[in-house]
Amino acid sequence: MVPDLYDWSNPEQPPDMLTYVEETPGLTLTEYTSYAPQVFDGTLDGVHFYFRERFHEWQIELLAPGVDPAVADGEVIATGNAVHTFRFKDSPLSRLRFVVDSVREHVMRQSCSHDGAGRYCPMCGARMHHEAGEGGD
């Protein structure tokens, strides 16, 4: 599902973001704002996600279906500083791709059994925690 995502007040927004949303299986975007704050609110493979970035600080949350992120907090799966994470002139499309990849990676790692894991899981790539003296950092 693709709502009217094009932000007509922002001539920098690439129309191919709409194509990306339409062509990404399992992705529905229900809210998008491009500035002050930048927000992506939607579902991916049935998981409700909310990305918000303001004053260079961003976070991705997972919420229960139907929960309004303005009313309730979700599980924060990633946070960061946009200056360090994204290029200064990063496009909304590249940020949305980052959010989609982050949500899918988190869900995959949460459902992985980590069979055969040493320092890293061979199935999902998650880093395994080791006690001091067991070869960990």
N, C-alpha and C positions, 0 to 999 in steps of 0.2 A: 504494500500500500504506500502510495506517495502523496502526501498532502501538498499543498502549494508551498513548496520549500524555497522557491526562488525569492531571495531577498532583493526586491527591486531597488531598494535604497543603496545597495552595495554593488556598484558596477564591477568590482573585482571578483565577485563570486562566479566560479565557472559553472556553466550549465551542465557539464558532464557529471556534477555531483548528483543530479537527478537521475542520470543514466546509471550511475553506480548503485544508487538505492534500488532502482527497478531491477537491476541485474544481479544483485547479491541475494542468494537464496536465504530465506528466513529472516530478512531484515525489513523491519517496518519502522519508519521514523515518524513520530507523532508531533514532535516539536523541534524547531531549529531556529536559533537566533545567532547572528554572526558577530555580535559585538555587545559588550557591556551588560551582561556577561555573554560569552559564547556558550551555547547550550545545544546538546544533542540529547533528546529524550525519545526512547523507542524500545522495541523488543528485537532480540536476535535469537533465533532458534527457541522462542518461547520464554526467554529470559529478559526481564525488564531492566534496562540500563539507563543511567543518567550521567552525562558528562557535563561538567561546568568548569569554565575557566574565566577568571576575573583577576585583574592586576597581576598577571603572569602565573598565578597559582591555579592548578587544575586538579580535579579528582574525578574518578569514575566510581559510581556506586551501582550495586545491584539491589533492586527493590522487589518486594512481593508484587504480583500482578495487580494492577489497578491502584497502587499506592501513589499518591501525589508527592513528588519529591520536595515540594514546598512545605508539606505538612509533616512528613516523617523522614527520618534518616534511614538509609539502607546500609548494606555491607560495603564498606569502602575497599575496593580491590586494587586501586592504584592511585597515587598522588604524585605531584611533581611541580616543577617550575618550568613554565613554557619557554623561558629563555634558554634553559639547558636541554629541554626535550625536543622542541620544535625549532626549525629555522625561523628567523625573524619574520620573513614574509611568507610563512607556510600557508597553504591554501586550506579552506574549509574541507575540501575533499581529502587532502592528506591527513587531516586531523580525524575525520570520520573513519578513514581506513585504519588509523592507529587505534581508535576506540573499538572498532569491530574486531581487529586482531587481538587486542587486550582482553576483551570479554570472552572470545572463543578460547584463547589460551588458558584463561583462568578456569573456565568451566571444564575444559579437557583435563587440566591438572587436578582439579578437585575430584573428578570421577575416576582418575587413573589409580590402579592398584600398586603401581611402582614396583612390579615384579622384576627381579634381577637388578635392582638399583644398587649402584655403588655410590660414588660421589654425586652422580647425576642419574636420573631415571632414563633408561634407554628408550622408553615408550613416549614420554611426554617432555623430556628435557628438564624437568624440575630438579633444582639443586636439593640434595638431601642434607639434612642437618647432622653433623657429627659432634660428638663430645670431644673436648680437648684431648689430644694425644691419640685420636683415632684416624689421623690423616686428614682431618678437616682444617680449615683455616683458623 
